[in-house]
């Protein structure tokens, strides 16, 4: 089943606070992330993901499932998900290889 998120594109959380959540999903079933605070500690984990349906997926860390995104929908350059009962909006960036091009 095709993932309900764009592959190889930056998904950056539209956060009104200082939180940082950025993801890149790859076709090989892995997602790279940058998580943390704007002016504080950040980490760059790699997760596995599993497609659950046409509009949901599960993020899996070393210890097992860490989050489930449901109700995934794309409107223009925004991706919205329900994560742990909270609506999150991510901006969809350019493809990874185009971001580094001057």
C-alpha positions in Angstrom: 0.0 0.0 0.0 1.3 3.5 -0.9 2.2 5.7 2.1 -0.3 8.6 2.7 2.6 11.1 3.0 4.8 12.5 0.3 8.1 10.6 0.0 11.4 12.4 0.0 9.9 15.7 1.0 10.5 17.7 4.2 7.5 17.8 6.5 8.0 20.6 9.0 5.6 21.2 11.9 3.8 24.5 11.9 4.3 25.2 15.5 3.2 28.3 17.4 5.5 27.4 20.2 9.2 26.5 20.4 8.7 22.8 19.4 10.6 21.3 16.4 9.3 18.4 14.4 10.6 17.7 10.9 10.3 14.4 9.0 11.4 12.9 5.8 9.7 9.7 4.7 11.6 7.3 2.4 10.2 4.6 0.2 12.3 2.0 2.1 10.0 2.2 5.1 12.2 4.5 7.2 11.6 8.1 8.3 14.3 10.5 9.4 13.4 13.2 11.9 14.6 16.2 13.8 12.8 16.6 17.1 13.2 19.0 20.0 13.1 22.7 20.8 14.0 25.7 18.7 16.4 27.1 21.2 17.1 23.9 23.1 18.1 20.3 22.7 17.3 18.4 19.5 17.8 14.9 18.4 17.8 13.2 14.9 16.3 9.7 15.2 15.5 7.4 12.4 12.1 5.5 12.7 10.5 2.8 10.8 7.0 3.4 9.6 4.1 1.1 8.7 1.2 2.1 6.5 -2.0 1.2 8.3 -4.6 2.5 5.7 -4.9 5.0 2.9 -4.9 7.8 5.5 -2.9 6.5 8.5 0.5 5.2 9.5 2.4 4.2 12.5 5.9 5.4 13.5 8.0 2.7 15.2 11.1 3.3 17.3 13.6 0.9 18.8 11.2 0.0 21.6 8.1 -0.3 19.5 5.3 2.0 18.3 5.8 5.6 19.3 3.0 7.4 17.4 0.1 6.8 15.0 -0.9 9.4 12.5 -4.5 9.2 11.4 -6.8 11.2 9.2 -3.8 12.2 7.1 -4.8 14.7 4.4 -2.9 17.0 2.0 -4.3 20.4 1.1 -1.9 22.4 -1.1 1.5 22.6 0.6 0.1 21.5 4.0 -0.3 18.0 5.5 -2.6 17.5 8.4 -2.6 14.6 10.8 -4.2 13.6 14.1 -1.4 12.6 16.4 -2.4 11.4 19.9 -5.6 13.3 19.7 -4.0 16.6 18.6 -4.3 18.1 15.1 -0.9 18.8 13.6 -0.2 20.7 10.4 3.1 20.2 8.6 4.4 22.4 5.7 5.5 20.2 2.8 8.9 21.3 1.5 10.8 20.6 -1.7 12.3 17.3 -2.6 15.5 16.6 -0.6 17.8 16.8 -3.6 16.3 20.1 -4.7 16.8 21.8 -1.3 20.5 21.7 -1.5 20.6 23.2 -5.1 21.5 27.0 -5.1 
